[in-house]
Structures are given as structure tokens and as C-alpha cells.
Amino acid sequence: MRQIVLDTETTGIDPRQGHKIIEIGCVELINRRLTGSHFHVYLNPEREIEQEAIEVHGITNEMLTDKPLFKDVAQDFIEFIQGAQLVIHNAPFDVGFMNHEFALIGLPVKHTESLCTVLDTLQLAKDLHPGQKNNLDALCRRYGIDNSHRTLHGALLDAEILADVYLQMTGGQTALNLSGQQNAGQESRQQSIIRLNNNRPALKIIRASADEMEQHERRLDIVEGKGGPCLWRQ
């Protein structure tokens, strides 16, 4: 699976008021591993950036005077994201701006969803942690991800942090395809199998302590209290 973790910075909060994208940052995941491939660009919006936005991302009008227009990078951007799953925190915001930019330059692409699927990690976080703060900083604290080097928001930095958050939030590693079947259109990839030497010593088995078992049972009581019969007790 190819996924693109994406973030944007903008001149304001509403494209319907003429606000535009000024930074795009993307990092690539393949089979839930960062590949090192990325797409990053600053853009000249040909309009003023609102002061409130500058206080968030630190990008000023003067910094963008010599940067390309969206139309100058649109094709490269489309080629980078096409066919992938976009992973975005608060996806309606970024996708709304992307669709607005595509429409402004008259591309046949009217909707981002015609290029790729979209996963909203904010909605995913709300489903996993209802009633809690689920912004990127809160999720970093919850999953033990160090973002102390971030003083301002930036699209590429936020995309890199979101990639770490997404992987932790969804289990940290890819699921195995035990059926041997692949989705339509997915390229076949050979998976190497490493066979262990039978002469190696047996793996050490660490069993849960009585206290840990008691904590586990209490947690199952909570699960059953909220959602009915617990699979672990069936």
C-alpha cells in the first residue's frame, strides 16, 4: 500500500474567501514504512496572508515573493499523490483548499478524491479517543512522540510528525496478508521468508504476573460494561 501523509499551510481558513495554499508538505509510506521520498514546496499565493495565520505557521508575505505559483507545481504534485491514500489530519480543511486550487487553474481534476482516497486521522482519533483532545500536539503526548523541536507549524514537519502519530495510532506495523491474495491493480511483491535454525535455544516465555492478570480482568470488566460480551472471555 502506498500512502502519502500530507499537510498544508494557508493564507487563512476559508478558500471561499479567496484564501490559498502557501506550503505543501508530503511524506511517502509504502507498506507502512517511511521511504524517504517527499514532496515539499512553498507557494506564492498572490495575496496577503492573514496575521492570525502568520502567528501559527510563521510564513510571511515577504518569504513567498519569489516562490512558484500553484499552477507551476500542480502537475508534479498530482503525479506524486495520484493513486495513493492521502493521510491527513482534519482532511476536509486541506482537501477543500486543494480542490479550490485545482478549480482556479482550470485543471480537469475537480476533486482530490478522483486522484486518490483520503483518510482523516482527526476522525480516526475521535473514534479511538472520544471526548479527548485530538489535535496533533495532544496525540504526540498520548503516543509518546517527541515534537519538542516544533515551535511553529510547518507543512513538511507536521506531515513527518503525523506519519509517526498515524503509525502508532493504528498499531505500529502492517498486518500480514495470509490469504496470498492481492487487491486489484496492486503490484505483486515477493516477501522473503527467514527460517530459523532449529539448533537455536528456545525462546524465553514471559508470563503475566498475578497483578497484571488482575489488571487485565478489571479492564475486561470495563469493556463489557460499555459494549456487551467481551471477545477475550468467549
trRosetta pair geometry for C-beta under 8 A, 3 or more apart (Angstrom, degrees):
i j d omega theta_ij theta_ji phi_ij phi_ji
1 29 7.9 0 105 113 88 95
1 30 7.2 170 83 -154 46 48
1 31 6.1 120 40 -82 71 46
1 32 7.4 41 65 -34 110 72
1 85 6.8 -9 178 12 107 123
1 174 7.9 171 31 -126 113 125
1 186 7.8 -35 -78 -127 57 125
2 28 7.0 -27 -163 -163 89 99
2 29 7.3 151 -159 86 41 58
2 30 5.4 -12 -103 -104 69 80
2 83 6.9 35 69 113 131 91
2 84 4.5 -88 115 -113 98 92
2 85 7.3 149 92 17 55 75
3 28 7.4 142 81 -160 51 51
3 29 4.2 -11 63 63 100 107
3 30 7.7 -177 24 -78 69 34
3 32 7.7 38 21 -83 131 49
3 84 5.9 138 -121 179 20 104
3 85 4.7 -33 -111 68 80 93
3 86 7.6 146 -163 -100 71 12
3 87 5.4 36 175 -21 117 115
3 119 7.8 -25 -140 24 119 131
4 26 5.0 -6 -177 -167 105 119
4 27 7.4 158 -156 76 58 34
4 28 5.9 -26 -103 -102 71 63
4 29 7.5 -163 -75 24 25 77
4 39 7.9 2 -154 22 124 117
4 80 7.0 110 -116 139 147 88
4 81 5.2 -108 44 -119 166 79
4 84 4.5 80 -11 114 102 150
4 85 7.3 172 24 80 69 42
4 86 5.4 -30 72 -107 94 61
4 87 6.9 179 85 19 40 78
4 116 7.4 0 30 165 119 168
5 26 6.7 151 76 -154 49 60
5 27 5.1 -12 56 58 103 87
5 28 7.9 -158 19 -76 77 16
5 29 6.5 65 -21 -14 101 110
5 86 8.0 126 -105 -166 21 55
5 87 4.5 -33 -102 71 69 109
5 88 7.7 157 -157 -73 51 47
5 159 4.9 138 117 -170 93 85
5 160 7.7 130 98 -77 134 23
5 162 5.3 175 -177 94 122 106
5 163 4.3 -146 9 -75 169 88
5 166 6.5 -155 -105 10 124 147
6 24 7.3 -24 -159 -166 98 86
6 25 7.2 152 -152 86 50 54
6 26 4.7 -11 -100 -101 78 90
6 81 7.3 18 -71 -105 140 127
6 86 5.3 -28 13 -157 129 101
6 87 7.0 140 15 64 73 53
6 88 5.2 -30 69 -86 92 96
6 94 6.4 152 117 157 108 155
6 159 6.0 -11 -126 -113 15 119
7 24 7.9 159 86 -154 46 44
7 25 5.2 -10 61 62 89 100
7 26 7.9 176 23 -76 57 51
7 88 7.1 152 -83 -135 54 80
7 89 7.2 2 -97 34 100 96
7 94 6.9 -114 -139 -94 36 143
7 155 4.4 -175 99 -152 92 67
7 156 7.5 -153 59 -56 108 18
7 158 4.2 -119 126 91 179 114
7 159 4.5 -144 9 -60 103 82
7 162 6.5 147 -51 -1 118 143
8 21 5.1 -61 -168 -133 129 108
8 23 6.4 154 -160 85 55 62
8 24 5.4 -17 -105 -101 84 63
8 25 7.5 177 -85 22 37 71
8 94 4.9 141 17 -129 114 97
8 97 6.0 -149 98 80 158 145
8 98 7.5 -167 -45 -57 153 89
8 155 5.5 11 -119 -116 21 126
9 21 7.4 103 75 -159 44 65
9 22 5.5 -55 100 67 90 90
9 23 4.0 23 39 45 105 110
9 53 7.6 126 179 180 90 106
9 56 7.9 179 -141 103 104 106
9 57 4.4 95 -143 -119 137 165
9 59 6.0 114 126 9 145 142
9 153 6.6 150 -97 117 112 105
9 154 7.0 -43 -43 -138 137 38
9 155 5.0 -116 -14 -50 91 101
10 13 7.2 127 87 -87 131 29
10 15 7.9 -87 -155 -71 144 81
10 19 5.5 64 161 154 115 112
10 20 6.6 -177 -151 96 85 27
10 21 5.5 -53 -99 -102 80 44
10 22 6.2 139 -124 9 24 87
10 53 6.6 -98 91 -142 63 141
10 97 5.8 -119 -91 -115 135 152
11 19 4.6 -158 71 -150 93 83
11 20 5.4 36 5 46 120 66
11 22 5.9 107 -54 -34 74 119
11 45 5.1 -171 -47 122 130 174
11 47 6.1 41 -151 90 172 104
11 48 7.1 118 -164 104 125 40
11 49 4.5 -123 -135 -113 78 64
11 50 6.2 105 159 1 68 80
11 53 6.0 144 -180 66 27 169
12 17 6.5 -65 99 81 144 121
12 19 3.6 -121 53 -101 96 140
12 49 7.6 -179 -44 -155 73 53
12 50 4.5 78 -89 -3 94 131
12 52 7.7 65 -123 66 73 104
12 53 5.6 -106 -85 -44 42 136
13 19 6.8 84 38 40 24 171
13 53 7.7 -165 -43 -79 71 106
13 93 7.8 -57 -159 -141 74 112
14 17 4.5 63 91 9 108 107
14 19 5.8 106 69 19 45 126
15 18 7.5 126 -173 -15 43 3
15 19 5.5 -100 -94 66 41 80
15 20 7.2 82 -123 -85 85 43
15 96 5.8 -170 14 138 129 94
15 97 5.1 171 -61 -106 127 61
15 100 3.7 -128 172 -54 148 170
15 101 8.0 -100 -134 -37 136 68
16 100 7.9 -123 -59 -106 49 134
18 47 6.5 179 144 -128 109 172
19 45 7.9 -22 -169 -168 49 145
19 47 7.8 -136 -116 91 40 140
19 50 7.7 -34 -108 -12 119 115
19 97 7.6 -62 107 -114 93 106
20 43 7.5 -110 137 110 109 125
20 45 3.9 156 75 -144 123 108
20 46 7.6 29 32 44 162 76
20 47 6.4 118 14 37 119 119
20 70 7.1 -126 -177 -31 117 134
20 97 7.4 123 -153 -160 33 103
20 100 7.6 -140 -111 112 64 121
20 101 6.7 99 -148 -88 87 97
21 24 6.3 31 167 -57 132 92
21 43 5.8 45 108 50 82 145
21 45 7.2 173 69 -95 35 103
21 70 6.3 91 62 -91 108 125
21 97 5.2 118 -61 154 98 125
21 98 7.3 46 -50 -81 145 56
21 101 5.7 -32 12 -61 119 142
22 42 6.5 -1 161 -161 72 73
22 43 5.3 -145 -141 62 36 84
22 44 7.9 41 -130 -100 81 12
22 45 5.2 -55 -81 -40 90 115
22 49 6.7 0 -48 -94 159 122
22 59 5.7 162 121 120 136 150
22 64 6.0 -66 -155 -97 110 150
23 40 7.9 -5 -172 -165 88 75
23 41 7.2 -179 -145 92 52 48
23 42 5.3 -20 -98 -108 82 64
23 43 6.8 -160 -67 15 33 84
23 57 7.2 -171 25 177 138 147
23 59 6.4 -161 -30 -67 126 161
23 154 7.0 -74 139 -162 159 66
23 155 4.2 -173 125 -4 106 131
23 156 7.8 -93 167 -18 115 80
24 39 6.7 -26 121 121 108 99
24 40 7.0 -170 94 -135 65 36
24 41 5.4 10 50 52 96 86
24 43 7.2 50 -7 -22 94 119
24 73 7.9 -173 36 114 136 140
24 77 6.6 10 116 -121 166 127
24 155 5.8 -141 -163 153 11 159
25 38 7.4 -12 -169 -178 70 114
25 39 7.6 163 -153 89 28 63
25 40 5.1 19 -115 -112 71 88
25 154 6.9 79 -36 140 154 74
25 155 3.2 159 2 124 107 87
25 156 3.2 -149 -136 -69 130 50
25 157 7.2 -33 175 13 170 43
25 158 6.7 118 71 52 138 82
25 159 4.4 -156 118 -2 101 130
25 160 7.9 -64 154 -19 126 80
26 38 6.0 165 89 -160 62 67
26 39 4.2 11 50 50 113 95
26 40 7.2 -155 31 -64 63 60
26 80 6.5 127 81 136 152 132
26 81 6.9 -113 -129 -77 162 98
26 156 7.8 -50 16 -110 29 71
26 159 5.8 -140 -111 -153 22 160
27 34 6.3 -19 160 -135 121 102
27 37 7.6 130 -159 86 54 53
27 38 4.8 -25 -102 -103 62 100
27 156 7.6 100 -47 -157 95 73
27 159 5.0 153 1 134 95 112
27 160 5.6 93 -31 -86 151 64
27 163 5.4 -58 79 -49 132 146
28 34 7.2 111 82 -152 56 55
28 35 4.7 -33 96 37 108 116
28 36 7.8 -31 56 55 101 32
28 37 4.2 -3 27 76 137 100
28 38 6.6 -143 -3 -78 84 47
28 84 7.8 -101 -130 -122 87 154
29 32 5.9 9 174 -120 121 23
29 33 6.4 140 -155 60 75 27
29 34 6.0 -44 -97 -85 72 47
29 35 7.0 171 -114 -12 20 88
29 87 7.6 16 21 8 131 140
29 163 6.4 169 -57 -144 117 112
29 167 7.9 -178 -120 -71 146 109
30 33 6.1 -34 68 59 64 83
30 35 5.3 50 8 -57 107 121
31 174 5.4 -37 178 -58 75 162
31 189 8.0 -93 -57 62 141 165
32 167 6.2 122 -169 -119 96 101
32 173 6.5 128 116 -157 145 33
32 174 4.1 180 23 -60 135 95
33 174 8.0 -60 -30 -24 84 120
34 163 6.2 76 -83 154 110 148
38 156 6.8 67 172 -141 138 108
38 159 7.8 132 -142 102 112 139
39 76 7.4 167 -139 136 121 97
39 77 6.5 128 168 -117 147 65
39 80 4.5 59 -58 178 147 170
39 81 7.8 -86 26 -46 155 85
40 155 7.2 158 -134 92 85 107
40 156 4.6 9 -113 -80 127 129
41 67 7.7 133 170 -170 82 112
41 68 7.0 -42 -176 51 124 114
41 73 5.3 147 153 -145 174 169
41 77 7.6 -91 24 -75 138 108
42 59 7.3 -175 -137 -141 115 133
42 63 7.2 -84 -179 136 152 101
42 64 6.0 -136 156 -110 111 85
42 67 4.6 -91 108 -126 93 149
43 64 6.9 10 97 -152 34 119
43 67 5.6 -170 -134 130 13 124
43 68 6.4 -52 -121 82 66 67
43 69 6.6 60 -163 -151 94 23
43 70 5.4 37 -154 -67 145 70
43 73 7.1 -115 -93 27 105 132
44 64 4.8 152 -101 156 62 96
44 65 6.6 68 -114 -133 118 17
44 66 7.6 -180 -66 63 126 11
44 67 4.5 163 -41 73 82 85
44 68 6.7 -164 12 93 96 16
44 69 5.7 -53 63 -81 95 60
45 49 7.1 111 38 -70 141 83
45 64 6.8 15 6 141 78 155
46 69 7.0 15 -30 -113 115 105
48 61 6.1 -34 -132 -86 60 135
49 53 5.4 -114 177 80 93 123
49 54 5.5 106 120 -59 119 95
49 59 6.7 -151 -130 100 170 87
49 60 6.9 -158 50 -149 139 32
49 61 5.5 -162 14 -64 101 80
49 64 7.9 112 -36 14 126 141
50 53 4.6 89 67 5 87 105
50 54 7.2 -154 96 -8 46 84
51 54 5.5 -51 -149 33 37 114
51 55 6.5 40 153 -22 66 102
52 55 5.8 -53 -154 32 32 113
52 56 7.0 30 149 -18 61 104
53 56 5.6 -57 -157 33 38 111
53 57 6.4 -14 166 21 74 104
53 59 7.9 -42 134 58 96 92
54 57 7.0 -79 -135 58 26 74
54 58 6.6 66 -178 -109 62 17
54 59 6.6 -123 -121 65 67 50
54 60 5.9 51 -133 -92 122 64
55 58 7.9 34 -144 -68 14 54
56 152 7.2 116 147 -161 36 86
56 153 5.4 -11 156 28 85 124
57 152 5.8 101 -156 163 28 108
57 153 4.7 -63 -96 77 73 91
57 154 6.3 119 -155 -85 90 51
58 152 4.1 -1 -13 -166 126 168
58 153 7.8 164 8 52 90 59
58 154 7.6 -39 48 -71 110 91
59 63 5.7 -117 -161 67 70 141
59 64 6.9 57 169 -46 106 112
60 63 4.9 106 59 -3 75 102
60 64 7.6 -161 94 -2 47 90
61 64 6.2 -76 -159 40 34 103
61 65 7.2 56 151 -55 68 88
62 65 6.2 -26 -155 -16 38 114
63 67 7.8 26 131 -27 66 125
64 67 4.7 -57 -156 22 65 126
68 72 3.9 -116 -177 77 117 139
68 73 5.5 111 104 -33 138 104
69 72 4.9 105 57 -5 72 103
69 73 7.9 -175 89 6 44 84
70 73 6.5 -79 -156 48 36 90
70 74 5.9 59 151 -64 73 96
70 101 4.8 -107 169 -164 160 122
70 104 7.5 65 71 73 137 124
70 105 6.6 -143 99 -37 102 135
71 74 5.5 -25 -137 -11 33 124
71 105 4.2 165 -95 -123 102 141
73 76 5.3 -62 -167 48 67 111
73 77 5.5 70 136 -29 88 107
74 77 5.6 -61 -148 38 29 113
74 78 6.2 29 157 -21 67 106
74 101 7.4 -169 -103 139 110 109
74 102 7.3 132 -149 -105 126 66
74 105 6.2 -143 -48 73 161 158
74 107 6.4 -149 157 -61 144 143
75 78 5.7 -50 -145 34 32 112
75 79 6.4 32 155 -18 64 106
76 79 5.8 -56 -149 37 31 111
76 80 6.5 32 152 -23 64 106
77 80 5.8 -57 -152 32 31 111
77 81 6.6 3 162 1 66 109
78 81 6.5 -72 -145 47 27 92
78 82 5.7 41 162 -48 68 109
78 107 7.9 -170 -65 -169 146 155
78 109 6.6 -161 -116 -34 131 161
78 115 6.4 -119 -151 -126 83 146
79 82 6.0 -38 -130 11 25 118
81 84 5.6 -104 -166 42 52 115
81 86 6.3 17 -159 -78 118 104
81 112 7.9 -36 126 -158 144 97
81 115 6.1 56 107 133 100 130
81 116 5.5 -103 153 -9 90 148
82 115 4.9 -89 -111 -169 69 98
82 116 6.3 -158 -139 -51 26 102
83 115 7.5 -71 -25 169 42 67
83 116 6.2 -34 35 -95 10 91
84 116 5.0 -5 65 -134 56 139
85 116 6.3 -176 -97 172 24 105
85 117 4.7 -23 -117 72 80 99
85 118 7.3 172 -167 -85 67 17
85 119 5.8 38 165 -12 111 109
86 91 7.2 121 112 -130 112 116
86 95 7.8 135 97 -80 152 102
86 112 7.2 -19 0 158 156 125
86 116 5.4 105 -23 107 93 128
86 117 7.1 -164 23 94 73 46
86 118 4.8 -16 64 -112 106 69
86 119 6.8 -175 89 27 53 69
87 119 5.0 -15 -108 68 66 110
87 121 6.1 52 -180 -43 86 113
87 162 6.9 170 123 137 104 115
87 163 7.5 102 88 -98 138 63
87 166 5.5 25 173 -109 143 164
88 91 4.0 108 82 -98 116 78
88 94 5.0 -126 -163 46 142 141
88 95 7.0 159 65 -38 165 92
88 118 6.5 -27 23 -162 116 97
88 119 7.2 144 25 77 65 56
88 120 6.3 -33 77 -109 81 56
88 121 6.8 -167 87 9 27 92
88 162 7.9 13 -133 164 28 159
89 120 7.5 91 -133 -167 24 62
89 121 4.8 -47 -90 65 70 108
89 122 5.1 98 -167 -47 66 91
89 136 5.9 64 152 -70 175 100
89 158 7.8 -107 34 164 128 111
89 162 5.5 -133 -25 -121 117 131
90 93 4.8 18 133 11 105 120
90 94 7.2 113 97 -9 76 92
90 120 6.9 50 -104 -156 10 101
90 122 4.5 54 -62 -21 59 151
91 94 6.1 -67 -148 45 41 100
91 95 5.4 30 164 -14 79 117
91 118 5.1 127 -168 166 145 120
91 119 7.3 175 -63 96 145 27
91 120 3.8 -107 6 -94 119 90
91 121 7.8 117 -40 13 97 61
91 122 7.3 -153 -4 25 72 104
91 123 7.7 -48 17 0 108 111
92 95 5.9 -60 -130 47 26 106
92 96 5.8 35 165 -29 63 110
92 120 7.2 12 -20 -105 74 136
93 96 6.0 -61 -153 31 20 112
93 97 6.9 12 154 -11 58 106
94 97 5.9 -59 -155 37 33 108
94 98 6.3 32 151 -20 68 107
95 98 5.5 -52 -144 37 35 112
95 99 6.2 36 157 -19 67 104
95 112 4.9 -121 -144 34 91 145
95 113 7.6 40 -158 -41 135 85
95 118 6.1 2 -77 -120 140 160
96 99 6.0 -53 -147 36 28 109
96 100 6.4 31 152 -21 62 108
97 100 5.5 -55 -149 35 33 115
97 101 6.4 32 154 -19 67 104
98 101 5.8 -55 -149 36 32 109
98 102 6.4 33 153 -19 65 104
98 112 4.9 52 101 -69 132 126
99 102 5.7 -52 -147 35 33 113
99 103 6.4 31 154 -19 64 107
99 110 7.1 27 -152 158 94 49
99 111 5.6 1 -114 -119 116 52
99 112 5.8 -94 -63 -18 84 89
100 103 5.9 -58 -151 36 29 110
100 104 6.4 33 153 -26 64 106
101 104 5.7 -50 -147 28 33 115
101 105 6.9 9 164 -1 64 106
102 105 6.8 -76 -156 45 27 93
102 107 4.9 -78 -165 52 81 119
102 109 4.8 -88 -158 96 137 96
102 110 6.7 175 116 -120 127 18
102 111 7.9 -152 69 -56 152 15
102 112 7.6 -179 -17 -63 144 69
103 106 7.6 36 -179 -72 34 32
103 107 7.9 -83 -72 42 22 79
103 110 6.7 53 -83 -137 88 64
109 112 7.7 53 166 -87 114 37
109 114 6.2 -171 -145 73 77 122
109 115 6.3 16 -140 -51 128 113
110 114 6.8 64 53 1 73 144
111 114 5.0 102 72 -11 84 99
112 115 5.8 -63 -168 35 48 109
112 116 6.9 -41 162 49 80 84
112 118 6.7 65 112 -62 117 127
113 116 7.3 -96 -133 71 32 44
113 117 7.1 36 -142 -116 76 38
113 118 6.2 -73 -93 -7 85 113
119 124 7.0 22 171 -39 96 132
120 123 4.2 55 99 14 115 110
120 124 6.6 169 97 -13 60 86
121 124 5.0 -50 -143 40 42 119
121 125 6.0 47 155 -24 70 101
121 162 6.5 158 42 -166 161 107
121 165 7.0 95 170 107 147 113
121 166 5.5 -88 -106 -94 138 97
121 169 7.0 110 -156 63 105 158
122 125 5.7 -52 -148 35 30 110
122 126 6.5 31 151 -19 62 104
122 134 6.1 120 -150 121 67 118
123 126 5.6 -51 -147 35 34 113
123 127 6.5 36 153 -20 64 103
124 127 5.8 -55 -153 34 31 111
124 128 6.4 20 153 -11 65 110
124 169 6.6 99 126 138 120 136
124 170 7.7 -27 173 -70 144 100
125 128 5.7 -60 -145 43 33 106
125 129 5.8 -26 173 34 71 107
125 134 3.8 147 122 -160 126 124
125 139 6.0 -75 -121 -89 142 125
125 169 6.6 -63 -89 -141 81 149
126 129 6.9 -77 -122 65 20 67
126 130 6.3 55 176 -98 63 60
126 134 5.6 -117 -66 8 65 168
127 130 7.2 3 -140 -59 17 89
128 169 6.6 -175 23 -167 169 101
129 132 4.3 -59 153 47 107 128
129 134 5.9 156 74 -85 117 107
129 142 7.2 -46 -86 -142 160 164
132 138 7.2 172 147 161 94 138
132 142 7.9 86 143 -85 143 142
133 138 3.8 -160 113 -101 106 163
134 138 6.0 -99 -95 81 14 130
134 139 6.3 46 -159 -58 56 101
135 138 5.1 91 53 11 71 104
135 139 7.1 -140 96 -5 33 91
136 139 5.8 -57 -146 39 32 110
136 140 6.4 38 154 -24 65 103
136 147 7.6 117 139 -92 99 173
136 158 6.5 -40 -141 -149 173 96
136 161 6.3 77 179 114 123 125
136 162 6.4 -65 -123 -81 119 84
136 165 6.7 -127 -145 -33 76 164
137 140 5.7 -51 -151 31 32 113
137 141 6.7 30 152 -15 63 102
137 147 6.8 -129 -116 75 65 143
138 141 5.8 -55 -154 36 34 110
138 142 6.2 33 150 -21 67 108
139 142 5.4 -53 -142 37 35 113
139 143 6.0 6 166 4 70 111
139 145 7.6 5 121 32 75 125
139 165 4.8 56 129 -148 126 131
139 169 7.0 -26 -162 -68 122 124
140 143 6.6 -72 -139 51 23 88
140 144 8.0 -105 170 71 53 9
140 145 4.3 -96 -145 71 76 98
140 146 7.5 -180 -180 -31 114 3
140 147 4.5 -44 -150 -2 164 123
140 161 6.6 -31 -84 -176 121 116
140 165 6.4 -73 -75 -83 63 112
141 144 7.8 29 -175 -70 26 32
143 164 7.8 166 108 135 132 88
143 165 6.0 143 42 -130 149 66
143 168 4.1 105 -170 123 139 149
143 169 6.6 -79 -76 -61 146 72
144 168 7.8 -170 50 -144 81 156
145 161 6.7 126 140 -158 135 83
145 164 5.0 133 -132 123 138 128
145 165 6.0 -98 6 -75 161 73
145 168 6.7 -142 -52 -6 116 154
146 149 7.6 58 138 -3 94 91
147 150 4.8 -25 170 19 91 121
147 161 5.3 45 -103 -127 119 136
150 153 7.5 41 180 -92 117 38
150 154 7.6 -144 -137 21 99 93
150 157 5.9 153 -104 148 109 135
150 158 7.8 96 -133 -75 146 68
150 161 7.0 -23 -43 -55 149 149
153 157 7.7 -172 -167 73 40 110
153 158 5.8 19 -159 -57 82 130
154 157 4.3 61 70 23 104 112
154 158 6.2 176 75 -13 46 90
155 158 6.0 -60 -142 40 23 108
155 159 6.3 25 157 -22 62 107
156 159 5.6 -52 -147 34 31 113
156 160 6.5 32 154 -19 64 103
157 160 5.8 -54 -151 34 32 111
157 161 6.4 29 152 -15 66 106
158 161 5.6 -54 -145 40 34 110
158 162 6.0 36 155 -22 67 107
159 162 5.6 -53 -142 38 29 112
159 163 6.5 39 153 -27 62 100
160 163 5.8 -47 -154 25 31 114
160 164 7.1 28 150 -13 60 101
161 164 5.8 -56 -159 35 37 110
161 165 6.3 35 147 -17 69 107
162 165 5.3 -53 -144 40 37 113
162 166 5.9 40 156 -24 70 105
163 166 5.9 -52 -144 35 27 111
163 167 6.5 25 158 -16 62 107
164 167 6.1 -59 -149 37 28 108
164 168 6.4 22 156 -13 64 109
165 168 5.9 -63 -150 41 29 107
165 169 5.8 26 156 -21 68 114
166 169 5.7 -58 -139 39 27 110
166 170 6.1 0 167 3 64 114
167 170 6.5 -71 -140 49 23 93
167 171 7.9 -80 177 66 53 50
167 172 5.7 66 153 -119 86 38
167 173 7.9 54 -173 -57 99 35
168 172 5.9 30 -110 -78 44 82
171 175 7.8 40 91 -57 156 84
177 180 7.1 148 132 -56 96 18
177 181 7.2 -129 175 58 115 54
177 182 7.4 45 171 -88 160 62
182 186 4.6 -137 169 76 108 117
182 188 6.2 -128 -27 -92 163 71
183 186 4.4 80 63 -15 84 127
196 200 5.9 -76 170 26 106 139
197 200 5.0 106 78 -27 89 98
208 212 4.2 -127 -170 94 97 126
208 213 5.2 124 119 -58 123 81
208 216 7.0 3 -178 -20 160 140
209 212 4.6 97 51 7 76 102
209 213 7.0 -137 96 -5 40 87
210 213 5.6 -54 -148 36 32 113
210 214 6.4 34 152 -21 64 104
211 214 5.7 -53 -150 34 32 112
211 215 6.5 32 152 -17 64 104
212 215 5.7 -51 -148 36 34 112
212 216 6.3 40 150 -24 64 104
213 216 5.4 -51 -149 33 33 116
213 217 6.5 34 152 -20 64 102
214 217 5.8 -52 -150 34 33 111
214 218 6.6 34 151 -19 63 103
215 218 5.7 -53 -151 34 34 113
215 219 6.5 35 151 -19 65 104
216 219 5.7 -55 -153 35 32 112
216 220 6.6 31 150 -18 65 104
217 220 5.6 -52 -149 36 35 112
217 221 6.6 43 149 -25 64 99
218 221 5.5 -47 -153 28 35 116
218 222 6.9 37 149 -18 63 100
219 222 5.6 -51 -156 32 38 112
219 223 6.6 39 148 -20 67 103
220 223 5.4 -48 -147 34 38 115
220 224 6.3 36 155 -17 68 104
220 230 5.0 147 -163 125 92 174
220 232 5.7 -107 -112 71 125 129
220 233 6.2 115 178 -41 138 115
221 224 6.0 -56 -148 39 29 108
221 225 6.3 33 152 -24 63 109
222 225 5.6 -56 -148 34 30 115
222 226 6.6 15 158 -10 64 109
223 226 6.2 -70 -153 41 28 100
223 227 6.2 -43 175 39 66 105
223 230 4.9 83 102 -102 121 119
223 232 7.9 73 70 22 155 116
224 227 7.1 -91 -127 60 21 64
224 228 6.7 -60 -152 126 61 14
224 229 6.6 9 -126 -120 95 20
224 230 4.8 -75 -67 -31 90 106
224 233 7.5 -7 -69 21 128 142
227 230 7.8 94 78 -84 97 69
229 233 7.1 -128 -172 70 78 105
229 234 6.5 67 159 -67 118 108
230 233 4.8 65 76 15 97 105
230 234 7.4 -162 94 -23 50 86
231 234 5.6 -52 -151 18 40 117
